[in-house]
Amino acid sequence: MKQKKNVLQQNKMSIYKELDGEVFVVDNLSDLSEGSKLTKTVYNIFVVCNHGKIQVELNGSSITFSEGQLCVVPSGKMVKGVMVSPDVNVSVLCVSDKVLKSVMGHQIAIWNKAMYLQKIHVTDAAWCVGMKYYIFSIFKGKRSSLFKEIALSFLRTFMLMLCEQFNLSESAPQKETVPNKRSARDEVVFNQFLDMLAKEPAKRQPVTYYASALCITPKYLASICTRVSGKSPMKWIMEYTMEDIYSLLRLTDKSLKEIAMQTGFPNTSFFGKYFRAQSGMTPRMYRNHEQRTSKGQAQ
């Protein structure tokens, strides 16, 4: 069994990597020093906090979770650790998009809705304590001839139970009343659009770019987004683009030119005008404000 060679292994954590590198788990992780670096997630990450308290920046938004809670970070997000208590200890499950979509099946719509529409990232973890020990017994125990089937079945059970938590979550935003009825097909296409948008490195693309990738017309994509979410595809593109910009301005030292290029703008002038139109301030003003705020909190 090959172990993932990274800082976790150097700190002698118990890492178990399986299913051709599509899934790996980390047991009793207490050294989160590497988490202070800005990282773009390539796995869907499930963090159960066993002890302590953690605060992270997820695409520019602050998320705090503590003992007894589960934090979910979908793939393609910019994440950085901000605060970790001295007694912190977590267990981590990482699942690739390929495996996630395989085990979720048509229930992937619930996942996409929670992650991208409602943005539910923290939930109570009491229900998964027993499951946590079970999954480690699967990965650490003696391999059976049905190991892969057992592991995938467990992951499906875990994900379905998590989706049930999403459905029951009292922390979910108010349920929007969309004026027009939407079909099952609408839900599928909308979820595909959100999935593409979340993973696109430079999200500020024309609606035709996403519609073409989905093999539909821009007009049809616009009608689907409006029926399902009450917002146009342009509104979604703008929100996701601004999330990336906020995150890069707050969490990196990249120049405005570098950020403009990374987020899909032809030049810093256009980038600055776009940002100001959405936020009411220039990118430099925003960065300076955030730096002053961070220094004030640190003192």
MARKOLVEX-732364 format. One record per residue: x, y, z of N, C-alpha, C in turn; chain. Coordinates in Angstrom, 1 decimal, decimal comma. Atoms other than C-alpha are relative to their C-alpha. Example, Ala and Ser with C-alpha at 12.3 -4.5 7.8 and 13.67 -1.06 7.14 Angstrom:
BEGIN
      nX      nY      nZ     caX     caY     caZ      cX      cY      cZ  mol
     0,9    -1,2     0,0    12,3    -4,5     7,8     0,9     1,2     0,0    A
    -0,9    -1,1     0,0    13,7    -1,1     7,1    -0,8     1,1     0,8    A
***
This chain:
BEGIN
      nX      nY      nZ     caX     caY     caZ      cX      cY      cZ  mol
     0,8    -1,2     0,0     0,0     0,0     0,0     0,9     1,2     0,0    A
    -0,8    -1,2     0,1     1,5     3,3    -1,1    -0,6     1,1     0,8    A
     0,4    -1,2    -0,8     1,4     6,3     1,2     0,2     1,2    -0,8    A
    -0,1    -1,3     0,7     0,9     9,9     0,0     1,2     0,7     0,6    A
    -1,2    -0,7    -0,6     4,3    11,6     0,4    -0,2     1,5     0,0    A
     0,2    -1,4    -0,2     3,6    15,0     1,8     0,3     0,3     1,5    A
    -0,3    -0,4    -1,4     3,9    16,9     5,1    -0,6    -0,9     1,0    A
     0,7     0,9    -0,9     1,4    14,5     6,7     0,8    -1,2     0,3    A
    -0,9     1,1    -0,1     3,7    11,6     6,1     1,2     0,3     0,8    A
    -1,2    -0,4    -0,7     6,7    13,5     7,4    -0,3     0,1     1,5    A
     0,4    -0,1    -1,4     4,8    14,1    10,6    -0,5    -1,3     0,6    A
     0,4     1,4    -0,4     4,1    10,3    10,8    -1,5    -0,1     0,4    A
     1,4     0,2    -0,2     0,4    10,6    10,6    -0,4    -1,3    -0,7    A
     0,4     1,3     0,6    -1,6     7,5     9,7    -0,8     0,3    -1,2    A
     0,6    -0,3     1,3    -2,4     8,0     6,0    -0,3    -1,3    -0,7    A
     0,4     1,2     0,7    -4,3     5,4     4,0    -0,5     0,4    -1,3    A
     0,4    -0,4     1,3    -4,5     5,9     0,3    -0,4    -1,2    -0,9    A
     0,6     1,2     0,7    -6,7     3,6    -1,8    -0,7     0,4    -1,3    A
     0,9    -0,1     1,2    -8,8     3,0    -4,9     0,8     0,9    -1,1    A
    -0,8    -0,6     1,0    -6,0     4,1    -7,3     0,2     1,5     0,3    A
    -0,2    -1,3    -0,4    -5,4     7,3    -5,4    -1,2     0,9     0,0    A
     1,2    -0,8     0,1    -9,0     8,4    -5,7    -0,6     0,3     1,4    A
     0,4    -0,2    -1,4    -9,6     8,2    -1,9     1,1    -0,2     1,0    A
    -1,0     0,2    -1,0    -7,4     8,7     1,1    -0,6     0,5     1,3    A
     0,5    -0,5    -1,4    -8,0     9,1     4,9     1,2     0,3     0,8    A
    -1,1    -0,4    -0,9    -5,9    10,7     7,6    -0,6    -0,1     1,4    A
     0,5     0,2    -1,3    -6,4     9,6    11,2     0,7     0,8     1,0    A
    -0,6    -0,7    -1,2    -5,8    11,7    14,3     1,1     1,0    -0,4    A
    -0,9    -1,0     0,4    -4,1    14,7    12,6     0,0     1,2     0,9    A
     0,0    -1,1    -0,9    -2,9    17,3    15,0     0,9     1,1    -0,4    A
    -0,9    -1,1     0,5    -0,2    19,2    13,1    -0,6     0,5    -1,3    A
     0,6    -0,6     1,2    -2,0    21,5    10,7     0,8     1,3    -0,5    A
    -0,8    -1,2     0,3     0,9    23,9    10,1    -0,1     0,3    -1,5    A
     0,0    -0,2     1,5     0,7    23,3     6,3    -1,3     0,6    -0,4    A
     1,3    -0,5     0,3    -2,9    24,4     6,4     0,0     1,6    -0,1    A
    -0,1    -1,5     0,0    -1,8    28,1     6,8     0,3     0,5    -1,4    A
    -0,3    -0,4     1,4    -0,8    28,1     3,1    -1,2    -0,1    -0,8    A
     1,2    -0,1     0,9    -3,3    29,0     0,4     0,1    -1,2    -0,9    A
     0,0     1,2     0,8    -4,3    25,8    -1,4    -1,3    -0,1    -0,8    A
     1,2     0,3     0,7    -6,7    24,9    -4,1    -0,2    -1,5     0,1    A
     0,3     1,4    -0,3    -8,4    21,7    -3,2    -0,2    -0,8    -1,3    A
     0,2     0,9     1,1    -8,2    18,8    -5,7    -0,9    -1,2     0,4    A
     1,0     1,1    -0,5   -10,3    16,4    -3,6    -1,2     0,7     0,7    A
     1,1    -0,4    -0,8   -13,6    16,8    -1,9     0,4    -0,4     1,4    A
    -0,6     0,3    -1,3   -12,5    17,0     1,8    -1,0     0,1     1,1    A
     0,9     0,1    -1,2   -14,4    16,0     4,9     0,8    -0,1     1,2    A
    -0,8    -0,1    -1,2   -12,9    17,1     8,2    -0,8    -0,1     1,2    A
     0,7     0,2    -1,2   -14,2    15,7    11,4     0,9     0,6     1,1    A
    -0,8    -0,5    -1,1   -13,0    17,8    14,4    -0,2    -0,8     1,2    A
     0,1     0,8    -1,2   -12,2    15,5    17,3     0,2     0,8     1,2    A
    -0,3    -0,9    -1,2   -10,8    18,2    19,6     0,4     1,4    -0,6    A
    -0,4    -1,4     0,3   -10,2    22,0    19,5    -0,9     0,7    -0,9    A
     0,7    -0,9     0,8   -11,3    24,7    17,1     0,8     0,4    -1,2    A
    -0,7    -0,4     1,3   -10,4    25,7    13,5    -0,8     1,0    -0,7    A
     0,6    -1,0     0,9   -11,1    28,7    11,4     0,8     0,0    -1,3    A
    -0,6     0,0     1,3   -10,5    28,6     7,7    -0,6     1,1    -0,9    A
     0,5    -0,9     1,1   -10,9    31,0     4,7    -0,3    -0,9    -1,2    A
     0,4     0,8     1,1   -12,9    29,2     2,0    -0,5     1,0    -1,1    A
     0,3    -1,0     1,1   -12,9    31,3    -1,2    -0,3     1,4     0,5    A
     0,2    -1,3    -0,6   -12,7    34,4     0,9    -1,0     0,1     1,1    A
     1,0     0,0    -1,1   -15,4    33,5     3,4     0,6    -0,8     1,2    A
    -0,5     0,6    -1,3   -14,6    32,7     7,0    -0,9    -1,1     0,5    A
     0,7     1,1    -0,5   -15,7    29,3     8,3     0,6    -0,5     1,3    A
    -0,5     0,5    -1,2   -15,3    28,2    11,9    -0,7    -1,3     0,4    A
     0,6     1,2    -0,5   -15,9    24,7    13,2     0,8    -0,6     1,2    A
    -0,6     0,4    -1,2   -15,1    22,9    16,5    -0,3    -1,5     0,3    A
     0,2     1,4    -0,4   -15,2    19,6    18,4    -1,5    -0,4    -0,3    A
     1,4     0,5     0,2   -18,2    17,5    17,3    -0,6     0,5    -1,3    A
     0,6    -0,5     1,3   -18,6    19,2    13,9     0,8    -0,5    -1,2    A
    -0,6     0,4     1,3   -17,9    18,2    10,3     0,1     1,1    -0,9    A
    -0,2    -1,0     1,0   -16,5    20,6     7,8     0,2    -0,6    -1,4    A
    -0,1     0,5     1,3   -17,0    19,9     4,1     0,6     1,0    -1,0    A
    -0,6    -0,9     1,0   -14,8    21,5     1,4     0,0    -0,7    -1,4    A
     0,1     0,6     1,3   -15,7    20,7    -2,2     1,3     0,3    -0,8    A
    -1,2    -0,1     0,8   -13,0    20,3    -4,8     0,0     1,4    -0,8    A
    -0,1    -1,2     0,8   -11,7    23,4    -6,7    -0,1     1,3     0,8    A
     0,1    -1,2    -0,9   -12,0    25,8    -3,7     1,4     0,4     0,5    A
    -1,3    -0,5    -0,5    -9,2    28,1    -2,5    -0,2     0,0     1,5    A
     0,1     0,1    -1,4    -8,7    27,3     1,2     1,3     0,3     0,7    A
    -1,1    -0,3    -0,8    -6,4    28,6     3,9    -0,3     0,0     1,5    A
     0,2     0,0    -1,4    -6,1    28,0     7,6     0,3     1,3     0,6    A
    -0,2    -1,3    -0,6    -6,5    31,1     9,7     0,3    -0,1     1,5    A
    -0,2     0,1    -1,4    -6,7    30,0    13,3    -0,2    -1,5     0,4    A
     0,1     1,4    -0,4    -6,1    26,6    14,9     0,3     0,0     1,5    A
    -0,2     0,0    -1,4    -6,4    26,0    18,7     1,2    -1,0     0,3    A
    -1,1     0,9    -0,3    -3,4    24,3    20,4    -0,4    -1,5     0,1    A
     0,4     1,3    -0,2    -5,4    21,2    21,2    -0,7    -0,7    -1,2    A
     0,8     0,5     1,2    -6,8    20,6    17,7     0,5    -1,4    -0,4    A
    -0,2     1,3     0,5    -7,1    17,1    16,4    -1,2    -0,3    -1,0    A
     1,1     0,2     1,0    -9,0    16,1    13,2     0,3    -1,4    -0,7    A
    -0,1     1,1     0,9    -9,7    13,1    11,0    -0,5     0,5    -1,3    A
     0,3    -0,5     1,3    -9,9    13,6     7,3    -0,2    -1,1    -1,0    A
     0,3     0,9     1,1   -11,5    11,8     4,4     0,0     0,9    -1,3    A
    -0,1    -0,8     1,3   -10,6    13,0     0,8    -0,5    -1,0    -1,1    A
     0,6     0,8     1,0   -12,6    11,8    -2,1     0,1     0,7    -1,4    A
    -0,1    -0,6     1,3   -12,0    12,5    -5,8    -1,4     0,3    -0,6    A
     1,2    -0,3     0,6   -14,7    14,0    -8,0    -0,6    -1,3    -0,7    A
     0,3     1,2     0,7   -14,7    10,7   -10,0    -0,8    -0,9     0,9    A
     0,7     0,9    -0,9   -15,6     8,6    -7,0    -1,2     0,6     0,6    A
     1,2    -0,7    -0,6   -18,0    11,2    -5,5    -1,2    -0,2    -0,9    A
     1,1     0,0     1,0   -20,1    11,3    -8,7    -0,4    -1,5    -0,1    A
     0,3     1,4     0,1   -19,9     7,5    -8,9    -0,9    -0,5     1,1    A
     0,7     0,5    -1,2   -21,2     6,8    -5,4    -1,3     0,7     0,2    A
     1,2    -0,8    -0,2   -23,8     9,6    -5,4    -1,1    -0,3    -1,0    A
     1,0     0,2     1,0   -25,5     8,8    -8,6    -0,9     1,3    -0,2    A
     0,9    -1,2     0,3   -28,6    11,1    -9,2    -0,1     0,9     1,3    A
     0,0    -0,8    -1,2   -28,3    12,3    -5,6     1,1     1,1     0,0    A
    -1,0    -1,1     0,1   -25,4    14,5    -6,7    -0,6     1,4     0,0    A
     0,7    -1,3     0,0   -28,0    17,2    -7,1    -0,1     0,6     1,4    A
     0,1    -0,4    -1,4   -28,4    17,4    -3,3     1,4     0,6     0,4    A
    -1,3    -0,5    -0,3   -24,6    17,8    -2,9     0,3     1,3    -0,7    A
    -0,3    -1,3     0,7   -24,3    20,5    -5,5    -0,9     1,1     0,6    A
     0,9    -1,0    -0,6   -27,3    22,4    -4,0     0,6     0,5     1,3    A
    -0,5    -0,4    -1,3   -25,7    22,3    -0,6     1,3     0,7    -0,1    A
    -1,3    -0,5     0,1   -22,2    23,1    -1,7     0,1     1,4    -0,7    A
    -0,1    -1,1     0,9   -22,8    25,7    -4,4    -1,2     1,0     0,1    A
     1,1    -0,9    -0,1   -26,3    27,1    -3,9    -0,3     0,5     1,4    A
     0,2    -0,3    -1,4   -26,9    27,0    -0,2     1,3     0,3     0,8    A
    -1,3    -0,2    -0,6   -23,2    26,9     0,7     0,0    -0,5     1,5    A
     0,0     0,6    -1,3   -23,6    24,6     3,7     1,3    -0,8     0,1    A
    -1,3     0,7    -0,1   -20,1    23,6     4,8     0,3    -0,6     1,4    A
    -0,2     0,5    -1,3   -20,4    22,8     8,5    -1,3    -0,6     0,5    A
     1,2     0,7    -0,5   -22,8    20,3    10,1     0,5    -0,8     1,2    A
    -0,3     0,8    -1,2   -23,0    18,3    13,3     0,5    -1,3    -0,4    A
    -0,7     1,2     0,4   -20,7    15,3    13,3    -0,3    -1,2     0,9    A
     0,2     1,1    -1,0   -22,2    13,2    16,1    -0,5    -1,3    -0,8    A
     0,5     1,1     0,8   -23,9    11,0    13,5     1,0    -0,9    -0,7    A
    -1,0     0,7     0,8   -20,7    10,1    11,8     1,2    -0,5     0,9    A
    -1,1     0,5    -0,8   -18,5     9,2    14,8     0,2    -1,5    -0,2    A
    -0,2     1,4     0,2   -19,2     5,5    14,5     0,4    -0,3    -1,4    A
    -0,4     0,2     1,4   -18,8     5,7    10,7     1,5     0,3    -0,1    A
    -1,4    -0,3     0,1   -15,4     7,3    11,2     0,9    -1,2     0,4    A
    -0,8     1,2    -0,4   -14,1     4,3    13,1    -0,2    -1,1    -1,0    A
     0,2     1,1     0,9   -15,7     2,0    10,6     0,9     0,2    -1,3    A
    -0,8    -0,2     1,2   -14,0     3,6     7,6     1,5    -0,3     0,3    A
    -1,4     0,3    -0,2   -10,6     3,4     9,3     0,2    -1,5     0,1    A
    -0,2     1,5    -0,1   -11,2    -0,3    10,0     0,0    -0,6    -1,4    A
     0,0     0,5     1,4   -11,9    -0,7     6,3     1,3     0,2    -0,6    A
    -1,3    -0,3     0,6    -8,7     1,0     5,2     1,2    -0,6     0,7    A
    -1,1     0,5    -0,8    -6,5    -0,3     8,0     0,0    -1,5     0,1    A
     0,1     1,4    -0,2    -7,8    -3,8     8,2     0,5    -0,9    -1,1    A
    -0,4     0,9     1,0    -7,0    -6,9     6,2    -0,8     0,1    -1,2    A
     0,7    -0,2     1,2    -7,9    -6,6     2,6    -0,7    -1,3    -0,4    A
     0,8     1,2     0,5   -10,7    -8,9     1,4    -0,1     0,1    -1,5    A
     0,2     0,0     1,5   -11,5    -9,9    -2,2    -1,1     1,0    -0,4    A
     1,1    -0,9     0,3   -14,5    -7,5    -1,9     0,3     1,4     0,5    A
    -0,4    -1,2    -0,7   -12,5    -4,6    -0,5    -0,6     1,3    -0,8    A
     0,4    -1,2     0,8   -13,3    -2,1    -3,4    -1,5     0,2     0,1    A
     1,4    -0,1    -0,1   -17,0    -2,9    -3,3    -0,5     0,4     1,4    A
     0,3    -0,4    -1,4   -17,1    -2,6     0,5     0,3     1,5     0,2    A
    -0,3    -1,4    -0,2   -15,3     0,7     0,4    -0,9     1,0    -0,7    A
     0,9    -0,9     0,8   -17,5     2,2    -2,3    -1,4     0,0     0,6    A
     1,3     0,1    -0,7   -20,6     1,0    -0,5    -0,1     0,9     1,2    A
    -0,1    -0,9    -1,2   -19,5     2,7     2,7     0,0     1,4    -0,4    A
    -0,1    -1,4     0,4   -18,7     5,9     0,9    -1,4     0,5    -0,5    A
     1,4    -0,4     0,4   -22,2     5,9    -0,7    -0,9     0,2     1,2    A
     0,8    -0,2    -1,2   -23,8     5,4     2,7     0,4     1,3     0,7    A
    -0,4    -1,2    -0,7   -21,7     8,1     4,2    -0,5     1,3    -0,7    A
     0,4    -1,2     0,8   -22,5    10,6     1,4    -1,5     0,2     0,1    A
     1,5    -0,1    -0,1   -26,3     9,8     1,5    -0,4     0,5     1,4    A
     0,3    -0,5    -1,4   -26,3    10,3     5,3     0,3     1,5     0,1    A
    -0,4    -1,4    -0,1   -24,5    13,6     4,8    -1,0     0,8    -0,8    A
     1,0    -0,8     0,8   -27,0    14,7     2,1    -1,3     0,1     0,8    A
     1,2    -0,1    -0,9   -29,8    13,9     4,6     0,2     1,1     1,0    A
    -0,3    -1,1    -0,9   -28,0    16,2     7,0    -0,2     1,4    -0,7    A
     0,2    -1,2     0,8   -28,0    18,9     4,3    -1,5     0,3    -0,1    A
     1,4    -0,3     0,2   -31,7    18,5     3,8    -0,7     0,4     1,3    A
     0,6    -0,4    -1,3   -32,4    18,8     7,5     0,6     1,2     0,7    A
    -0,8    -1,1    -0,6   -29,9    21,5     8,2    -0,8     1,3     0,3    A
     0,7    -1,2    -0,4   -31,4    24,4    10,1     0,8     1,2    -0,4    A
    -0,8    -1,2     0,3   -28,5    26,6     9,1    -0,1     0,3    -1,5    A
     0,1    -0,3     1,4   -29,5    26,5     5,4    -0,7     1,3    -0,2    A
     0,6    -1,2     0,2   -30,4    29,8     3,9    -1,5    -0,2    -0,3    A
     1,4     0,1     0,3   -34,1    30,6     3,3    -0,2    -0,7    -1,3    A
     0,3     0,7     1,3   -35,6    28,4     0,6    -0,7     1,0    -0,9    A
     0,5    -1,0     1,0   -36,2    30,6    -2,4    -1,2    -0,6    -0,7    A
     1,2     0,4     0,8   -39,5    30,4    -4,1     0,2     0,5    -1,4    A
    -0,3    -0,3     1,4   -38,8    30,2    -7,8    -1,3     0,1    -0,7    A
     1,3    -0,3     0,6   -41,7    31,6    -9,9    -0,5    -1,1    -0,9    A
     0,4     0,9     1,0   -41,7    28,9   -12,6     0,4    -1,5     0,5    A
    -0,3     1,4    -0,3   -41,8    25,1   -12,2     1,2    -0,5    -0,8    A
    -1,1     0,5     0,7   -38,6    23,3   -13,0    -0,1    -1,5    -0,1    A
     0,1     1,4     0,3   -38,2    19,8   -14,4     1,3    -0,7     0,6    A
    -1,1     0,7    -0,4   -35,8    17,1   -13,4     1,2     0,3    -0,9    A
    -1,1    -0,3     0,9   -33,8    17,9   -16,5     0,6     1,4     0,3    A
    -0,5    -1,3    -0,4   -33,5    21,5   -15,4     1,0    -0,1     1,2    A
    -0,9     0,2    -1,1   -32,0    20,4   -12,1     1,3    -0,6    -0,4    A
    -1,2     0,6     0,5   -29,5    18,2   -13,9     0,9     1,0    -0,7    A
    -0,8    -1,0     0,7   -28,3    20,9   -16,2     0,5     1,1     0,9    A
    -0,4    -1,0    -0,9   -28,2    23,5   -13,5     1,2    -0,5     0,9    A
    -1,0     0,6    -0,8   -26,1    21,2   -11,3     1,3    -0,1    -0,8    A
    -1,2     0,1     0,8   -23,7    20,6   -14,2     0,6     1,4    -0,2    A
    -0,5    -1,3     0,1   -23,4    24,3   -14,7     0,7     0,5     1,2    A
    -0,6    -0,3    -1,2   -22,6    24,9   -11,1     1,3    -0,7     0,2    A
    -1,2     0,8    -0,2   -20,1    22,1   -11,1     1,1     0,5    -0,9    A
    -0,9    -0,6     0,9   -18,4    23,6   -14,2     0,6     1,3     0,5    A
    -0,3    -1,3    -0,5   -18,4    27,0   -12,7     1,0    -0,1     1,2    A
    -0,8     0,1    -1,2   -16,9    25,9    -9,4     1,5    -0,5    -0,4    A
    -1,3     0,6     0,4   -14,0    24,1   -11,2     0,8     0,8    -1,0    A
    -0,6    -0,8     1,0   -13,3    26,6   -13,9     1,1     1,0     0,6    A
    -1,1    -0,9    -0,5    -9,9    28,4   -13,2    -0,3     1,4    -0,2    A
     0,4    -1,4     0,3   -11,0    31,6   -14,9    -1,5     0,1    -0,2    A
     1,5     0,1     0,1   -14,7    31,8   -14,2    -0,7     1,0    -0,8    A
     0,7    -1,1     0,7   -15,4    35,1   -15,9     0,1    -0,3    -1,5    A
     0,1     0,4     1,4   -16,3    33,5   -19,2    -1,4     0,4    -0,5    A
     1,3    -0,3     0,4   -19,3    34,5   -21,4    -0,9    -1,2     0,2    A
     1,0     1,1    -0,2   -22,5    32,5   -21,0     0,1    -1,0    -1,1    A
    -0,1     0,9     1,1   -22,0    31,1   -24,4     1,1    -1,1     0,2    A
    -1,1     0,9    -0,3   -18,8    29,4   -23,1    -0,5    -1,2     0,8    A
     0,6     1,1    -0,8   -20,7    27,4   -20,5    -1,1    -0,7    -0,7    A
     1,1     0,6     0,8   -23,7    26,8   -22,7     0,5    -1,0    -1,0    A
    -0,6     0,8     1,0   -21,5    25,4   -25,4     0,5    -1,3     0,6    A
    -0,5     1,2    -0,7   -19,8    23,0   -23,0    -1,1    -0,9     0,4    A
     1,2     0,8    -0,4   -23,3    21,8   -21,9    -0,8    -0,4    -1,1    A
     0,7     0,4     1,2   -24,4    21,4   -25,5    -1,4     0,6     0,0    A
     1,3    -0,6     0,0   -27,3    23,8   -25,0     0,2     1,5    -0,5    A
    -0,1    -1,4     0,4   -28,1    27,4   -26,2     0,1     0,9     1,3    A
    -0,1    -0,9    -1,2   -27,3    30,4   -23,9    -1,4     0,4     0,5    A
     1,3    -0,4    -0,4   -31,0    31,3   -23,9    -0,6    -1,1     0,9    A
     0,5     1,1    -0,8   -31,9    27,8   -22,6     0,7    -0,1     1,3    A
    -0,7     0,0    -1,3   -29,2    27,9   -19,9    -0,5     1,1     0,9    A
     0,5    -1,1    -0,8   -30,5    31,3   -18,8    -1,4    -0,3     0,6    A
     1,4     0,3    -0,5   -34,1    30,0   -18,5     0,1    -1,1     1,1    A
    -0,2     1,0    -1,0   -32,9    27,0   -16,6     0,5     0,6     1,4    A
    -0,5    -0,6    -1,2   -30,9    29,0   -14,1    -1,1     0,8     0,7    A
     1,0    -0,8    -0,5   -33,8    31,4   -13,6    -1,1    -0,9     0,7    A
     1,0     0,8    -0,6   -36,3    28,6   -13,0     0,5    -0,7     1,3    A
    -0,5     0,8    -1,1   -34,1    26,6   -10,6     0,5     0,9     1,2    A
    -0,6    -0,8    -1,0   -32,3    29,4    -8,7    -0,6     1,4     0,2    A
     0,5    -1,4     0,0   -34,1    32,7    -9,5     1,1     1,0    -0,4    A
    -1,1    -0,9     0,4   -30,8    34,1   -10,8     0,5    -0,4    -1,4    A
    -0,5     0,3     1,4   -29,3    34,4   -14,3     1,4    -0,6     0,1    A
    -1,4     0,5     0,1   -26,1    32,6   -15,4     1,0     1,1     0,2    A
    -0,9    -1,1    -0,1   -24,4    36,0   -15,6     0,2     0,3     1,5    A
    -0,1    -0,3    -1,4   -25,2    36,6   -11,9     0,8    -1,1     0,7    A
    -0,8     1,1    -0,6   -23,8    33,2   -11,0     1,5     0,2    -0,3    A
    -1,4    -0,1     0,4   -20,6    33,8   -13,0     0,6     1,2     0,7    A
    -0,5    -1,1    -0,7   -20,2    37,2   -11,4     0,3    -0,3     1,5    A
    -0,2     0,3    -1,5   -20,6    35,9    -7,8     1,2    -0,9     0,1    A
    -1,2     0,9    -0,1   -18,1    33,1    -8,4     1,3     0,6    -0,3    A
    -1,2    -0,8     0,4   -15,6    35,4   -10,1     0,4     0,9     1,2    A
    -0,3    -0,8    -1,1   -15,8    37,8    -7,2     0,5    -0,7     1,2    A
    -0,5     0,9    -1,1   -15,3    35,0    -4,7     1,4    -0,3    -0,2    A
    -1,4     0,3     0,3   -12,1    34,1    -6,4     0,9     1,2     0,2    A
    -0,8    -1,2    -0,1   -10,9    37,7    -6,6     0,2     0,4     1,5    A
    -0,1    -0,3    -1,4   -11,7    38,4    -2,9     1,0    -0,9     0,7    A
    -0,9     1,0    -0,6    -9,8    35,2    -1,9     1,4     0,3    -0,4    A
    -1,4    -0,3     0,5    -6,7    36,1    -4,0     0,5     1,3     0,6    A
    -0,5    -1,3    -0,6    -6,6    39,7    -2,7     0,3    -0,2     1,5    A
    -0,1     0,2    -1,5    -7,0    38,6     0,9     1,1    -0,9     0,4    A
    -0,8     1,1    -0,5    -4,9    35,5     1,0     1,3    -0,2    -0,7    A
    -1,2     0,1     0,7    -2,1    36,0    -1,5     0,7     1,3    -0,1    A
    -0,7    -1,2     0,3     0,6    38,5    -2,3     0,2     0,3    -1,5    A
    -0,1    -0,2     1,4     0,0    38,3    -6,0    -0,3     1,4    -0,4    A
     0,2    -1,3     0,5     0,1    41,5    -8,0    -1,4     0,1    -0,6    A
     1,3    -0,1     0,6    -3,1    42,9    -9,4     0,0    -0,5    -1,4    A
    -0,1     0,5     1,4    -1,9    42,1   -12,9    -0,1    -1,5     0,0    A
     0,1     1,5    -0,1    -1,4    38,4   -11,8    -1,4    -0,5     0,3    A
     1,4     0,4    -0,3    -4,8    38,2   -10,3    -0,9     0,3    -1,1    A
     0,8    -0,3     1,2    -6,4    39,9   -13,3     0,1    -1,1    -1,0    A
    -0,3     1,1     1,0    -4,8    37,3   -15,6    -0,6    -1,3     0,5    A
     0,5     1,3    -0,6    -5,7    34,4   -13,3    -1,5    -0,1    -0,1    A
     1,4     0,1    -0,1    -9,3    35,3   -13,1    -0,7     0,4    -1,3    A
     0,6    -0,1     1,3    -9,8    35,9   -16,8    -0,2     1,4    -0,6    A
     0,1    -1,4     0,5    -9,4    39,7   -17,4     1,1     0,3    -0,9    A
    -1,1    -0,3     1,0    -7,5    41,1   -20,4     1,0     1,0     0,5    A
    -1,0    -1,0    -0,6    -5,8    43,9   -18,3    -0,5     0,4     1,3    A
     0,3    -0,5    -1,4    -5,7    45,5   -14,9    -1,0     1,1     0,0    A
     1,0    -1,1     0,0    -7,8    48,5   -16,0    -1,4    -0,6     0,0    A
     1,4     0,6     0,1   -10,8    46,3   -17,0    -0,3    -0,7     1,3    A
     0,1     0,7    -1,2   -10,2    44,2   -13,9    -0,4     0,9     1,2    A
     0,3    -1,0    -1,0   -10,2    47,3   -11,6    -1,5     0,5    -0,1    A
     1,3    -0,6     0,2   -13,4    48,7   -13,2    -1,1    -1,1     0,4    A
     1,0     1,1    -0,3   -15,2    45,3   -12,9    -0,1    -0,2     1,5    A
     0,0     0,2    -1,5   -14,2    44,9    -9,2    -0,7     1,1     0,7    A
     0,6    -1,1    -0,7   -15,2    48,4    -8,3    -1,5     0,1    -0,2    A
     1,4     0,0     0,3   -18,6    48,1   -10,0    -0,7    -1,0     0,9    A
     0,6     1,0    -0,9   -19,3    45,0    -7,8     0,1     0,3     1,4    A
    -0,3    -0,2    -1,5   -17,7    46,0    -4,5    -0,1     1,4     0,5    A
     0,0    -1,4    -0,4   -17,7    49,8    -4,5     1,3     0,5     0,4    A
    -1,3    -0,4    -0,3   -14,0    50,0    -4,1     1,0    -0,6    -1,0    A
    -1,0     0,5     0,9   -10,8    49,4    -6,0     0,6    -1,3     0,6    A
    -0,7     1,2    -0,6    -8,9    46,1    -5,6     1,1     0,4     1,0    A
    -1,1    -0,4    -1,0    -6,0    47,9    -3,9    -0,6     0,5     1,3    A
     0,7    -0,4    -1,2    -8,4    49,6    -1,5    -0,5    -1,1     0,8    A
     0,5     1,2    -0,7   -10,0    46,3    -0,6     1,2    -0,7     0,7    A
    -1,1     0,7    -0,6    -6,6    44,6    -0,1     0,6     0,8     1,2    A
    -0,6    -0,8    -1,1    -5,3    47,5     2,1    -0,9    -0,1     1,2    A
     1,0     0,1    -1,1    -8,5    47,4     4,2     0,1    -1,3     0,7    A
     0,0     1,3    -0,6    -8,3    43,7     4,7     1,3    -0,2     0,8    A
    -1,3     0,1    -0,7    -4,6    43,9     5,7     0,0     0,8     1,3    A
     0,1    -0,8    -1,2    -5,3    46,7     8,2    -0,9    -0,8     1,0    A
     0,9     0,7    -0,9    -8,2    44,6     9,6     0,7    -1,2     0,6    A
    -0,7     1,2    -0,5    -6,0    41,5     9,9     1,0     0,4     1,1    A
    -1,0    -0,4    -1,0    -3,3    43,4    11,7    -0,6     0,4     1,3    A
     0,7    -0,4    -1,2    -5,8    44,9    14,1    -0,5    -1,1     0,8    A
     0,5     1,2    -0,7    -7,2    41,5    15,0     1,2    -0,7     0,6    A
    -1,1     0,7    -0,5    -3,7    40,1    15,5     0,6     0,7     1,3    A
    -0,6    -0,7    -1,1    -2,7    42,8    18,0    -0,8    -0,2     1,3    A
***
